[in-house]
Amino acid sequence: MEIPVVRLGPVSVHLGEKSGKYPDGNQVVVRGADTLAAFDTPLVANRMGAELLDADLVILGHVHEDHMAGLHRLPQAHVHVHEADVEAARSWEGLARHYGYASKVLPGMRAMIEEKFHYAPRPDAHAYGDGAAWDLGGGVRVTAIHLPGHTRGHCALLVEPGGIAFIGDIDLSSFGPYYGDATSSLAEFRRTLRAVKDLPARAWITSHHKGVITERDRFLSLLQSFAARLDAREQAIADYLRQRPSTLEELVAHRFVYPKHLDDYYYEDAERRTVGQHLVELAAAGRALDEGGRWWIRGGD
């Protein structure tokens, strides 16, 4: 099946299945006069030819299994990863720490990503920092802008000329932000969602779901809805605690992120990490109290 492609100047976006809905993603390729660069390598990369395989450079906006699914096809390419995520790209041990999941689920998780996502570590990965830039030749330039929260090293990659921003897993989906891993941060994601509005961009590309957005008003509307999921989750937790003071494990069992009828290796751990961060926020705001491990909402909330 032919892969749909959207072209924006030096950038081509090869859309994965269902506009890159997880487990797939959207493959971004940037062609300069001297260098061909790929941003991430989702599953769709495994169906591409020379337009990807000729890449000299792969820049990962962040590290998760679905963003490394085509790296095995590019052994010759130089791989660059933000310094806060780079160890997760270099080894399974680093990725396991990055996930932070319970030891009992890690063997199954590893087997799954090796089979489904062609996972192979890249011990040769180079670290980059906020503001790192790559000159691809012919006036085409890529700049990394650190926007953590989804992972500690999550970055937007801005292509000039054109002001084309690859914003990765700020994916503007109806699911909302994901911050369920050990290196994820709800507080940082909130700051990122304020900062991303100020990128000097005229087009935005997401790893998943929305693909390419070229109207600022639409981008801002989608971003507002995406960010609103944070407060909706927190309010749902508060409403539940008002009716039923609970332990963290009881809240995890109730499920505020994933449907009860679905399960995967990481769902329980991701739910725990997500809900735990919201409890910290509720406590800091004086809305919730922890008494002996049981959380409840203060009167009048």
C-alpha positions in Angstrom: 0.0 0.0 0.0 1.4 3.4 -1.0 2.4 5.6 1.9 0.7 9.1 1.9 3.2 11.9 1.9 2.8 15.6 2.8 5.6 17.9 1.5 6.5 21.2 3.2 9.6 22.7 1.5 12.6 20.5 2.5 10.4 18.4 4.7 8.4 15.3 3.7 6.0 13.6 6.2 5.3 10.0 5.5 2.1 9.2 7.3 1.8 6.0 9.2 -1.5 4.1 9.5 -4.4 6.2 10.7 -2.2 9.3 10.5 0.4 7.6 12.7 -1.9 6.4 15.5 0.0 4.3 18.0 1.6 1.8 17.5 2.5 3.5 14.2 3.8 7.0 13.8 4.6 9.6 11.2 8.1 9.6 9.6 9.6 13.0 9.0 12.5 13.3 6.5 14.4 16.5 5.9 16.6 16.9 2.8 19.4 19.5 2.8 22.0 20.0 0.1 24.5 17.9 1.9 22.6 15.7 4.4 19.4 13.7 4.6 18.0 13.6 8.1 15.2 11.5 9.6 13.3 12.5 12.7 12.5 9.3 14.7 11.8 6.0 12.9 8.3 4.7 13.6 6.8 1.5 12.2 6.0 3.1 8.8 9.8 3.4 8.3 9.9 -0.4 7.7 7.8 0.2 4.5 10.0 2.9 3.1 12.8 2.7 0.5 15.7 5.0 -0.5 13.8 8.1 0.8 14.7 6.8 4.3 17.5 4.4 3.8 19.7 7.0 2.3 19.5 9.0 5.6 22.9 10.2 7.0 21.5 11.3 10.3 18.6 10.3 12.6 17.6 12.7 15.3 15.3 11.3 17.9 12.9 13.8 19.5 12.6 11.4 22.4 13.1 7.7 23.2 10.2 5.2 23.3 9.9 1.9 21.5 7.6 3.3 18.8 10.1 6.0 17.8 13.0 3.5 17.3 11.1 0.9 15.2 13.1 1.5 12.1 16.5 2.2 13.5 17.5 -1.4 12.7 17.3 -0.5 9.0 19.8 2.4 9.4 23.0 1.0 10.8 25.1 3.5 8.9 23.3 6.6 10.1 24.5 8.8 12.9 21.9 8.7 15.7 21.5 11.8 17.9 19.4 11.8 21.1 18.9 14.4 23.8 21.3 13.9 26.7 18.5 13.2 29.1 17.2 10.3 27.0 20.3 9.0 25.3 21.0 6.2 27.8 17.6 4.8 27.0 18.6 4.6 23.3 22.0 3.0 24.0 21.0 -0.1 25.9 18.0 -2.2 27.1 19.1 -1.5 30.7 18.9 2.2 30.0 15.5 1.9 28.4 14.2 -0.2 31.3 15.2 2.5 33.8 13.6 5.1 31.4 10.3 3.1 31.6 10.5 2.5 35.3 8.1 -0.5 35.1 8.0 -3.3 37.7 10.7 -5.9 37.2 8.1 -8.6 36.7 6.8 -7.0 33.5 10.1 -6.0 31.9 11.0 -9.4 30.3 7.6 -9.5 28.6 7.9 -5.9 27.6 11.3 -6.5 26.1 10.1 -9.5 24.1 7.1 -7.5 22.9 9.1 -4.5 21.6 11.7 -6.7 20.0 8.9 -8.6 18.0 6.5 -5.7 17.4 8.8 -2.7 17.1 12.1 -4.4 15.9 13.8 -3.0 19.0 17.5 -2.8 18.8 19.6 -0.5 21.0 22.0 2.0 19.6 25.1 2.1 21.8 26.6 4.5 19.2 24.0 7.2 19.9 25.4 10.7 20.3 24.0 13.0 23.0 22.7 16.5 22.2 21.5 19.4 24.4 18.9 22.1 24.2 19.6 24.4 21.3 21.7 21.9 19.4 21.7 22.6 15.7 22.4 20.6 12.5 23.3 22.3 9.2 22.0 20.1 6.5 23.3 22.3 3.7 21.7 24.6 1.2 20.3 26.8 4.0 18.4 24.0 5.7 18.9 23.9 9.4 17.4 21.9 12.3 17.3 23.1 15.9 16.4 21.1 19.0 14.1 22.8 21.6 13.8 21.0 24.9 10.2 20.4 25.8 10.2 17.8 28.6 7.3 16.1 30.3 6.5 13.2 28.1 10.1 12.1 28.7 12.9 14.0 30.5 14.6 14.6 27.1 11.6 15.2 24.9 12.3 17.9 22.2 10.7 19.7 19.4 12.8 19.8 16.2 12.4 23.0 14.3 13.3 23.1 10.6 14.3 26.3 8.8 13.5 27.8 6.4 9.8 27.5 6.8 9.3 27.4 10.5 8.3 23.7 10.5 8.1 22.2 14.0 8.1 18.5 14.7 6.5 18.4 18.1 6.7 14.6 18.6 4.4 13.3 21.3 2.8 16.5 22.1 0.4 14.7 19.7 -2.8 16.7 20.3 -4.8 13.5 20.6 -8.1 13.1 22.4 -6.3 10.7 24.8 -4.3 13.7 26.0 -0.7 13.9 27.4 1.1 10.8 28.5 3.4 11.1 31.5 3.4 7.6 33.0 7.0 6.6 32.8 9.8 7.0 35.4 11.3 10.0 33.5 7.9 11.6 32.7 6.7 14.7 34.6 3.3 16.2 34.9 4.7 19.5 36.2 7.1 19.7 33.3 4.4 18.8 30.8 2.3 21.6 32.0 5.2 24.0 31.4 5.9 22.5 28.0 2.2 23.0 26.9 2.6 26.7 27.7 6.0 27.0 26.0 5.1 25.1 22.8 2.7 27.9 21.8 5.7 30.3 21.5 7.7 28.2 19.0 8.6 30.3 15.9 6.6 27.9 13.8 4.2 28.2 10.9 3.5 24.4 10.6 3.4 21.7 13.2 3.9 17.9 12.8 2.9 15.4 15.4 4.3 11.9 15.8 0.8 10.5 16.0 -2.9 11.2 15.2 -3.0 14.7 13.7 0.0 14.6 11.4 0.5 18.0 9.7 -1.2 21.2 10.9 -0.7 24.4 8.9 -3.2 26.8 10.5 -2.2 28.4 13.8 -5.8 28.8 15.0 -6.4 25.1 14.5 -3.1 24.2 16.3 -4.0 26.4 19.3 -7.5 24.9 19.5 -6.2 21.4 19.4 -3.5 22.3 22.0 -6.1 23.8 24.3 -8.2 20.6 24.2 -5.1 18.4 24.6 -3.9 20.4 27.7 -7.4 20.3 29.2 -7.1 16.5 29.6 -4.7 17.2 32.5 -7.2 19.1 34.6 -10.0 16.7 33.6 -8.0 13.8 35.0 -7.2 15.6 38.1 -10.8 16.6 38.7 -11.9 13.0 38.1 -9.5 11.8 40.8 -10.7 14.6 43.2 -14.3 13.8 42.6 -13.7 10.1 43.3 -11.8 10.8 46.5 -14.6 13.1 47.7 -17.0 10.2 47.6 -14.5 7.5 48.5 -11.2 8.2 50.3 -8.7 5.7 48.8 -5.2 4.5 48.8 -3.0 5.0 45.7 -3.4 1.3 44.9 -7.2 1.5 45.1 -7.1 4.5 42.7 -4.8 2.6 40.3 -7.3 -0.3 40.3 -10.2 2.1 39.5 -8.4 3.3 36.4 -8.4 7.0 35.5 -6.2 6.7 32.4 -6.8 3.3 30.8 -10.1 1.5 30.4 -10.6 -1.4 32.9 -11.3 -3.9 30.2 -7.9 -3.3 28.5 -4.5 -4.3 29.8 -0.9 -4.2 28.6 2.5 -4.7 30.2 2.8 -1.2 31.3 -0.7 0.0 32.0 -0.7 -0.6 35.8 2.7 1.1 36.3 1.7 4.0 34.0 -1.5 4.4 35.9 0.3 4.5 39.2 2.8 7.0 38.0 0.1 9.2 36.5 -2.3 9.2 39.4 0.6 9.6 41.9 1.7 12.8 40.2 -1.9 14.2 40.3 -2.1 13.4 44.1 1.1 15.4 44.6 -0.5 18.3 42.8 -3.7 18.1 44.7 -1.8 18.0 48.0 0.4 20.9 47.0 -2.7 22.9 46.2 -4.2 22.1 49.6 -7.0 20.1 48.1 -6.1 16.6 49.2 -4.6 15.1 52.3 -2.8 11.8 52.9 -3.6 10.1 56.2 -1.8 6.9 56.7 -1.7 6.1 53.0 -5.4 6.9 52.4 -6.1 10.0 50.4 -9.2 12.2 50.9 -10.4 15.6 49.6 -10.6 18.5 52.0 -14.0 19.9 52.7 -15.2 22.7 50.4 -13.1 21.5 47.5 
